[in-house]
């Protein structure tokens, strides 16, 4: 579930100001138009009386590089969430771990939304179809929860937080919300261990940025302006990480010039130190079914955090770089296990949301 933040300095902004014509700026699209379009997917979600309306909630789940690697198959009182391997990121996610975590997060949204409309059901993993998550539902009592209400408000907020601590009662609520069988959650709020997490993130980011294949894959999913983000409906919208919008032709060059390992490492270190704590999720094993459970747990954590007014963001380098996993597992007291997800959390400001593809694009035919 990795969303890379990269920094573009004043020199790039100056270059844009000196060379861009009105036509170029117009082609980039309007931030206000982008915000209105995205808000229509979140703040004005339909009252799901049909299966297809439930899918919009599911697609608001977090996912690696915002590839949205899922397809939904509708049949009677069942919805299958299928992995879309055409949207793989094989360099950063060679075993498709992030895909199945993403399916679990989408399934959790689907389950909460369906229950809130009097259609409770059960999420299961089906090893057929390359590994699918199934949701079977029936009519039942309405069960609307704060987690459901948080679905359209949740975002991965990749910026500095304000450093305030989270109280013990709220930490307990976060842990309770994320209690999913087969998934261990370790919450780190002490500064020495947070600093050790920071060291692992920096080491992982340095390794990834030194890998030309990783950088190429990352760049292929970057969207540098509102028009590009809305046109594709996917990818990492750079403005959502606090960067200026840039024309399609300039964005990749700016990334090459200004997104260095050092600039990213400095940003990650600052952001981690501004956070109230770190959440590390560890599944019972290393199989798609267990990764789906991790996705459910981390999504419930993120939704509960949102309901409490907290922001969160993924810092998954220590799980993506396999050589760092043993040290991370030992740090959280689970030696010999494979850590799955690392999230930081705290109080911070809202940033623009990431785009989503149209519902028709994710329906399996």
Protein Blocks (a to p, Z undefined) as FASTA:
>chain_A
ZZcdddddfklmmmmmmmpcfklmmmnopfklmmmmmmmmmmmcccdfbfklmmmmmmmp
ccehhlopacdddehjaccddddfklccfklmmnommmmmmmmmmmmmmmmmmmmnopac
dddddfegniaaddddddddddddfklmmmmmgccddbddehiacdfklmmmmmmmmmcg
hiacdddfbfklmmmmmmmmmmmmmmmmmpmklmmmmmmmpcfbfklmmmnopajdfkln
opacddfklmmmmmmmmmcfklmmmmmmmmmmmpmbdcddddfbdcfklmmmmmmmmmmm
mmmmmmnopacdddfklmmmmmlmmmmmmmnopghiacfbdcdddddddddddddddfkl
mccZZ
